[in-house]
Amino acid sequence: MIQETREQFIHLFEKEPLMVVSPGRINLIGEHTDYNDGFVLPAAIDKKIVYAIALNNTQQCNVHAVFTNETVSFSLEEVKPTPGWINYLMGVVYQLQERGLPVQGFDCVLAGDIPVGAGMSSSAAVEGGLVAALDHIFAYGLDRMQMALIGQKAEHTFPGVKCGIMDQFANLHGKKDQVMRLDGRSLEFEYFPFNFPDYKIVLCNSMVHHSLASSEYNVRRQQCEEGVKAIQANHPAVKSLRDADMNMLNEVRAQLSSKVYDRCNYVIAEIQRVQDATALLKKGDLQQFGELMYATHEGLSKLYEVSCPELDFLVSLARERKEVAGARVMGGGFGGCTINLVKADKVEEYVSFIKSRYLDQYGKEPEVYVTIIEEGVSIID
């Protein structure tokens, strides 16, 4: 894909590009916790966005997307939210301009194999790849966390999704065969080896596009903030659900709607699960780690209500199989993928089982991706 993207760029723009590889991500545990100042446990994977990019000595940016076979242009003198995939690139350019960093016109070709809507964060890969490319070209001297924060702000202001920092962080900080525990408050992080050669990470795509995720994501965030506000009346030091415990939440239960109570209940438990999960990784206990994944799914389905029948069905199928250590919905929810830890020598059998049962139930076959943990954004100069 890298070579094909480079050749297409040369064909379209008749010059040699800078090449950038920008990965998707998985999150093993810790869903919807980052914007509550909690912990997450993501990793970069081998599904990716590829950029071929070069300056063009104008004030115009021309972007050819291989996945839609269209070219879209915009002027650096008028960067404002626009419908469609170009919004993610324009958001990055706008944030760089807002920081007073020089941006000149560029040509680029954008390709990739991250399935859109599958919960692997193709949007963060688009953002991270562009900010890393422009940092390299213009020698801004940004560190990877600054780049991640620019990508996050771009998503807040242009597509309008008030996401946490996890997706952009994982995209830019990934290391091969390592997961990262990120503290959503301090942005401190620690790498943990994910060294289980007898298991594979298998993503099962429900083929349900999570169209509700953006709007409902913002609703969930508001509901968490509502819970925090109630707790603060008794505990002024509580700044977010990261600081709360179940006793504090139960004190204000009568003041909260059942929905807000459930949302906060899930988040408080999930923040603790990430801490427990990293302790299990250190011990090499993948079976208990997997049980925490199932507990996360139950919370996401019943309390946070970001699952859907198709995802619940996929996780119930995983529970039937001894070769699966754990499974859950991954990403924002309302569709997309489940993440499954499957014994390597049983992957083919498991995939066949999942496809057959899902086809019988829903009349469509799920796409399945066997992934490996890879490096974060890489410049190929």
Secondary structure by P-SEA (a helix, b strand, c coil): caaaaaaaaaaaccbbbbbbbbbbbbbccccccccccbbbbbbbcccbbbbbcccccccbbbbbbccccbbbbbbccccccccccaaaaaaaaaaaaaaccccccccbbbbbcccccccccaaaaaaaaaaaaaaaaacccccaaaaaaaaaaaaaccccccccaaaaaaacccccccccccccccccbbbbbcccccccbbbbbccccccaaaaaaaaaaaaaaaaaaaaaaccccccccccccaaaaaaacccccaaaaaaaaaaaaaaaaaaaaaaaaaaccaaaaaaaaaaaaaaaccccccccaaaaaaaaaaaaccccccccccccccccbbbbbccccaaaaaaaaaaaaaaaaccbbbbbbbbbbbbcccccc
